[in-house]
């Protein structure tokens, strides 16, 4: 595994762990309350998977992989190149 892939894996393990632990501190009074929705963006050089599924606090998380394109018009033709990726994590 390359150093970049190892770092990406470690980052997502930490994110999943943080989401799980932060959800564990819900008080019984909050448990009946409506949960919020939150979204976080992460930037990477290559396409990466995020956490998909339920957390300890009952949130459901999913993600989108979005390419960061840089486009130029050359001789009247638009040419685009992917310069990086955004991983957008949603939890509700």
N, C-alpha and C positions, 0 to 999 in steps of 0.2 A: 504494500500500500504506500502511496506517495505521502509526503509530509502534508500536502494540502488536503488530501482526502482524510487523513487521520485527524487533522485539525477540524475539518467540517463535521466529522462523525462525533468528535468530542464536544463541539459547540451544540449540536442538536441533542446529544445525550443530556447536556447541562440544561438546555431549554425545557426538554420534556420533564426532567427532574424538578426544575423550578416551578413549572406549571402544576405538577402533581403536588408538591409540597405546599405551594401557596393556596391550593384548593383545599388542603387538609385542615386549614385553620378557620373554617367556616363554623360559626357558632350555631347552636340549635335554633336560635331565633332567626338567623339569616337563612337557614336551610329552607324554610317555607317561602322566603322572599324570592322575587323574580331575579334570576341571574342576569348579569350584564353580558354584553358582547364586546370583545376586544380583538384588535388586529395589530400585528407587528410585522414589519418588513425587515428582511435580512438580505445583504448583498453578497454574492459569490461570483467567482470567475467561471464556474461551470454549473450545469444544472444539478440540483441537489434535492433530495426528498426531505420532507418535514414530517412531523408527528401527526398521525391520523388515528383518531379513536377517542375513547373516554378517558378522562383523568380521574384522580381520586375524589375530587370534589363534585363530580357529576357533570362537568363541562364536556362538551364534545368539540374536538379540534380537527380542523382540516386545513389544507394548504393549496396554494396555486404556485406554479413555476412560471414566471414571466420573463421573456427575453428582453434585455436592454439593447435596443437596436440603434445604430448610428447610420443615418442615410445621407447620401450625396447624390446630386443630379450630375451625371456625366454624359455629355452629348445628347441631352434631352431625355435620358433614361435614368430613372431612379435606381440606385444600387444601395442595398442595405447590408450591414455586417453586424452580427451579434457581438457586443463588446463585454457582456457580463450577464448575470442572471439575478433576478429578484425573487426571493421566496417569501410569499405573503401568507402568514399563519393567521387563521381565524379560530376563535374559541367562543362558544356560546353555551 
